[in-house]
């Protein structure tokens, strides 16, 4: 309902003012019947107005303590991490086998008069 105020007629403005006054009267009547706090809760005053609710320092401390307790409980239940194994050693026989295969590949490449092992 984004209406530019310059495009509204005088009659429309008078009607809007009348409606606004009726709303104010009804809200005042609601406060008289229920009390200010309950009337505000029912009418939705303050809710959804874009402002964040203020949390007390005590409430923040309580939430932080609960979170620390959850973390402590989780860490206590987790098994201890095993030390990470180092690099695996290759046996001398395996190294010799790989070296022999490399020499054979290079010998084949040299026999074909190539300078690289690519394409073959």
N, C-alpha and C positions, 0 to 999 in steps of 0.2 A: 504494500500500500504506500508506494512512494509518490505522493502527489506534491507538486510544486505549489507553495503557498500563493504565488502570484497568479496561479490559474484557478484559484477557488473563489467562488462568488461570495458576496456578503451573506446571502441567505445560508449557504453551506457553512460558513464560519459560525453563524448564530446557532445553527443546528448542532454543530460539533461542540460548541460551548455548553449548550443545553444538555447534551449527552454526558459531557465531562462532569457537569454539576450533579447530575443524577448518580453517576458512579461514585463521586465523592460522598454524597448523602448516604448511599447504600453502604459504603465502606465504614462510615461513621456509625451507622446503625449496627453493623456487624461487630464493631469494636465494643459498642455498648452492650450487646448481647453476650458475646463470648469472652471479651477481654482482649487486650492488645496482642499478646503473644500468640494466642490460638487463632485470632483473626488474621494475623500476618502469615501464619503457617498455611491457613486455608486459602488465602488470596494469592499466595505465591510471592509475596513481597520479598525482595532481596534474592530470590532464587533466579538464577539465569541472567543476572544483570551484568555478567562479565567479570565480576570481581572475585578474587580468590579468598577463601575463608582463612582466617588467621588461626594458626595452631599455637597453643601455648607451649612454652619451653618444657614444661613438665610432660606434656603429651609427646613431644618430640623425643625427650629423653627415654620415656617408657617404650616407644616404638624402637628406638636404637638399641635399648637393652634387650628387647625381645629378639631383634635380628642378630645381635651378638650371641645370644643363647642358642639360636638356631644354627649359626655357623659353628659354634663350639660342639654342639651335638653332632653335626654332620662330620666334622673333622675327627671327633673321637671315634665314631663308628667306622670310618674309612680305614682300610688296611694300610700299613706302612708301605711306602713305595720301595720296591727292590732297587738296588743300585743298578744303573744302566750298564749293560755289558759293553766292553770296548770293541774295537774292530776285530773281526774274525781273522785269524791267521790262515794263510794258504800253505798247504804242505809243500815241501820241496818237490815232491813228485808231480803235484798239480802244476806248479810253476814251470817245471821242465817240460811238461806236456804242452802247455800253452806256448812256450817259447819255441818248441819244435814245430808246432803248427804254424806259427808266425814266420819262421824261417822258410818253411815249405811254401807258404803263400808268396813270399817275396821272391823265392827262387823261380816260381812259376811265372811271376810278373816280369822278372828280369829276362827269362827265356823268351817271353813274348815281346821283349824290347820296350817295356812300358816303364815310366818313371813313377807311377802311382798305382795303388791297388784298386782304384775306382774302375767301374765298368768291367768287372770280371771276376 
